[in-house]
Structures are given as structure tokens and as C-alpha cells.
Amino acid sequence: MENRSHLIFELDDLRYGIETSHVREIFKLPELTPVADAPGDIIGLLDFRGTILPIMHLAKRLGQ
């Protein structure tokens, strides 16, 4: 049996887990740049070391 580790987090009193092999880095979220015409679950853009990333609000994506 393979032993795997997981990143466990809670959102609105629900517990989720992701295998740590899928996690690259955890960092404090800086201020985001808003996007006027983005879908409702995209809350802004982040310049992450020169790469622009869309940031998703997980609760909105999951319909919570």
C-alpha cells in the first residue's frame, strides 16, 4: 500500500484534500487586479513572478 500525503483545508465548514504531489507552492495571496468582464468566480488577476494568473473563488465555483 502506497503512503500519500495530502494538503487538507476547510472552506465554509467543509473539509477538502489535495495530494501534495499536485501542490507546487503555498503563499499569502497579495492584492489582486480586478477584471471587468471575467466570469463571476474569477475574482481577479495575479502577477506571479511575471506570469499573469486568473484567481478563482472556490466557493463560487462550487456553487456555495
Secondary structure as GFF3:
##gff-version 3
##sequence-region A 1 64
A	DSSP	beta_strand	6	11	.	.	.	ID=ss1
A	DSSP	beta_strand	14	19	.	.	.	ID=ss2
A	DSSP	three_ten_helix	20	22	.	.	.	ID=ss3
A	DSSP	beta_strand	42	48	.	.	.	ID=ss4
A	DSSP	beta_strand	51	56	.	.	.	ID=ss5
A	DSSP	alpha_helix	58	61	.	.	.	ID=ss6
###
